[in-house]
Amino acid sequence: MAQFICPYCFDRINSSEPGWIGKLFGMRPTAKDVCPTCSRRFPNGITSLSNVMIAIVGDRDTGKSNYIAVLIHRIKELFLQFGWCLLAIDDDTDKLYNRVFYAPLYGQEGIAYTVRKTAAASGGNEDVKRPLLYTLGMSSGNKYKVITLAFFDTAGEDLRTKPDIDTDETMKVFNRYIYNASGIIMLVDPTGIDSLRTRVGLAKTTAANAREMETIFTRIARVIQSEKYRSFAKKIDIPFAVSLSKIDLFRSVFQQDTSIFKRPKHNGYVNLSEIENNSQAIEGCITDNDSIMLQAAQSFKNVRFFGVSALGEDPEEVPHSDVKKLVKSPHPVPVRVEDPFLWILCKNNFLKGK
């Protein structure tokens, strides 16, 4: 039987046929099947779609929540260039995205605030236990391809928990999200790299340093190798997009003719030459300043490096608040937030690359 991944708990189920649970027990098939792991009802028709789960992970202060908010908004903006349609699978996704992600950055008149820092699941934060679920449909000749997308926002504190020994249910779901992913966008806050931060004159940060990032890279690789391959001797074939967030703060570090800070123009395909050139520039920047974090990335077969910025500026602090305010623009002016996403879709044969 074909395999299907539950969009709520990310467990892999050995069937994609609607009504399969009822048929197993000789009962009448139901319109909506129930996941045997989490007992959530699948949205009608979702079991017949292909899963492309793109895991977006990052330690504290990487701007992960802002990135998810802006990426989803940017995917919708690109519908004319790619001829696709992004639709929320259920009302819960619409409500969660609009309330937590969209409203702070796009919902105010003339003033935008960052998305609130994601609280750890251990603190009773129910929002981090629910993924944002979408279908992405695209015409290809006479065919119409549709895939499911799942975005799961976790707190940096949760990621720092040792996932190979943790028994917390939220971490079990997160682990399945990682090793069943079709691609991983690994957000790295470059202000945590001491020499790089010093070069641009930034103050000390609470972001993870290079060695802490190496530990997180290693834990992610360990989860995949132990759960998916049952072996530490096999390279991981999941596309791995190492993405320096807040890249707007480091314009002076790169050559002026770089395309990293140029607004990309898409024509229905992924510009692989541009991605390769930018990847080499970003990898070179990391290597020149602190390459220790890249050691664990050697466990992956397909690794590319990206520079992204969800906001396009360094927002200012708001007194007595856990949000910051944008001052240069009334809304985010993102830098290449879609590039890792497009590259992963290309590696999964959903988009063409040239």
Steps between C-alpha positions, in 0.01 A plus 500: 500500500610858437614705796330810632622739770247634749505882471437540875739262674725423198483125557545287187200283413518213252208602285377796298162356409195684642303281733790262565450483876143387464594244234764346726228402745234418244303813578342745261759760381456845648528832318770615739749254642653527844872483572573191712776689684351837594129425438459817292268481201671558168357783289288353224709401199839563655597132498510506119756786485879489505672613819776758474579589857754778527638516852597849614723476805726734691632579843392795712512848344531377141174673405326174413146622570556816296645287221196270489265800499678672212569181301132404487410857400773493233381166359158655447660802328680272252182339365521683166865414437457130573131455421434334831233531766564476875193413709467427870378146560274588790359789701747434782790581270336821377423615852842411640690667217288815500507540877859408586699566182320736261341753734819643662692546173228579248178567687571845642462832318847645452664321795638148498623299797695177505326173577515424870772264610374143493458369855613147573243223483593402855354832611156406374524676164242317287586695183833321458320166504296580188654515151395742228359281221461602136449357155712638216351435157673564170414437134753299299390457139166328510558381855433672830746404774407552863718445805444553872728732695546496876674779696563424866622781727698378800675698771878513506486364853320191369766447235771515764341207683684180420257351246657154501414437866208737563167328562282811479221453244569836335861399439386167357285688251789737424736208443257341251468839331879501452569148378191483277573842346546546126743781572636695798549876522751547780496862619826625649535840667834634369525747788600198709825467301738718701743606229220570251311710753816695584563579131172692473520659847201328661463473877509168682204276432303222670502297179659157502873504432665281239564208735145506629378499140725203425331313786156572354612392151634179652178426690290546188729271300495243782120494512476440125770235489370308800128520416494497119806291412567313826864563422758770565707382202268630228489851359167679525323559168261771629584837336652722769482879455731677745358852508666799666212709628523880551736514204404866449730588791804364313485675162850644546649150537415396144621632165289774346419300188345213698142409412420411861345841559339538159127434475464170312289475186329168454363379169339175602826322571781497757814689396756238601802703387403785731441260788839333445684835485330629815559167675874521434511857631313413821702182560820697447385760754433231761829323429700822529348588838422174683460175310446276805121505457534348153652176627163332560370622162737247344245234598271627221536420130328815370599818685462857373560828681266799492485854631149610599330776693132486588476866603768668290609717793606488862183591696518715811422386852161575652530570877349235727402282205617181331438646152698752293378774266595551137611858437623512140187362340134445599534137400781245450728539197635144489830388350480169309284321758359279224833372364545204741133408451526508119822298503339228711194488271739464207688215669162330553413536129206733559670797328738506207848638536715661233 
